[in-house]
Amino acid sequence: MSEITDTTATCNSFSSGTAPSLTTAQYSVSNAKIQQTNPGRFFYWVEVQATKGTNKFVINQSITTSNFKTLFVIAPGSNVFSASCTNAKGTFTQSSTNGTNGTVTVTFNAPTAGPFTISVKFDPQNADGQRAPNPSTIGYTFSTTGVSGSTQLLNLAKKQ
């Protein structure tokens, strides 16, 4: 199970299936450059099966259109949660944000084996100041290596 949401979502709303999905973020253009992305931040949520002890999961981010080369950066507020939505204190490390493919590596210690929820907070404002693309919609894909059903799509589109 995975989902992209705005920042009003919580572990409980994701786990219960009541968090509203986010499929499009928007941006304004000034002087041919992207400005004011909205929402300012969003979450990529994914449920993973952890083993007891140290676990590492890789979140992939890629641009699926050939019109842009800036990935979103991780923002403060990313977390790993136990099945009861208790904070499991993960470490989040991001590869380069330039180009069309990047990763976020999530490492955490699981006291027991079982389901855990990873919540990566991304900041689309990293695109601010970049030349506005043509065509104006940029496609992004998020997925977790080795986790089936984890692929989510998000479009960054020019505000009409």
N, C-alpha and C positions, 0 to 999 in steps of 0.2 A: 504494500500500500504506500502511495506517495501522493503529494499534492503541493501546489504552489498557492500561497495565500498572502493576504496583506498582513500587517503586523498586529491586527486585532485578534488573530487566531492564537489559541493556546494549545498546549499539549493535550488537554482534555477535549477541546473542540475538534482537534485533528483526529484523536483516537476514537471519538464517538461518531465521526463522520459528519459533524455539523459545522465545520469551518467552511466559510465561503471560498470557493476557488477563484484564483486570479489567473486570467489568460492573457491579459494585455496591460502593459504599462504605457503611458503616453509621454510625449515630450513636446516642447515648444521649440520654435526656431527663431533665432535672431542673428542677423548678419551671416546667414548660411551655416550657423553652428547650433548644435543641440543645446537646449537650456531647459531647466525646470522639469526634470523627470517626475512623474507622478504615478504611483506612490513613490515616496522618497526611499522606501525600503520594502522588502518583501521576504517571506520565508519559503525555503524549499524543505518540505518535511518528507521523511522516509522511515518506514519501520524496517528494522534489520533484526536478524537472529544472531545474537552474540554468544560466544563461548565464555566459560568462566575464565577470568584473567584478562590479559591485555588484548584488545581488539583494535583493528584498523580497517576503516572503510574509506573508499575513494569516491568522491562525488565529482562527476564529470560535468563540465559546462562547455557547450560548443555553440558557435554561430552557424546556423544552417543556411543562411543566405550569403551571397558573395559580395555584399555591398557594405561591409563594416568589419572592423578588426579590433574592437574594444570589448573585453569581457567585464562583467560586473565584479566588484570586489566584495569580500566578506566584511561584515560590519560587526561591531560589538553586539552581543546578545544572542550569538549562536549557542546552542546547548545540546546535550545528550540527556535523555530522560529514561528512567526505568519504566516498566509496564504500568506502575502506579503513578507515573508522571512526576517522580521525584528526580531532582537534578542529579545526574551521574557525572558531572564535571569532565567534559571532554576537552581535548586540545585540537584546535583547528589551524591548519597550515595551508596557505594557498600558493599555487605555482604562479607563474607570470600571468598578468592580465592583458598583455598585448598579444594579438593574434586571434585565431578563431577557435582554439581549443585550450582548455585549462582544467585544473583539478583543485579540489579542496580535500586534503587528507584529514580524516577525523580519527583520533586515537582516544580510547577510554578504557578504564578498568572495570570489568563487570564482576560483581561479587558472586553472581550465579549465572548460569547459562539461561538464555531465554530472549524474549523480545525486548528491544530497546528502540526508542524513537530519536532520530537525529533531526535537529532543526537548524538549518544553516540560514543565517540572515544575510541577504545580499543587498548591496547598495547600487542601484542603477545610475546614481548621480555621477559615477565614474565616467559615464558617457558625456556629461556636460562639457561643453567646450570643443567637442569633436565635430568635425565637418558633418553636416546633415547628409545622410545617404540618399541615393537615388537608385532604385525606388525607396520610398520613405519608411517602409516597414522592415524591421530587422527581426529575424527569427532566432530564438535561443532554445536549446534543448538542455535539460538537466537529467542526469541519471546516476545511479549508484552501481559501481562495478560489482557483478555477481549477485545482484538483487533483482529478480524478475518483477516486472510490473512497476519499476521505479522511474520510468521515463516520463517526464513532464515537459510541456512546451510553453513558452512565453513569448509573445510578440512585443517588441518595443516599437510603437507606432506614432507617427506625427499626429498631434492633436488637431482635429478638424475645426 
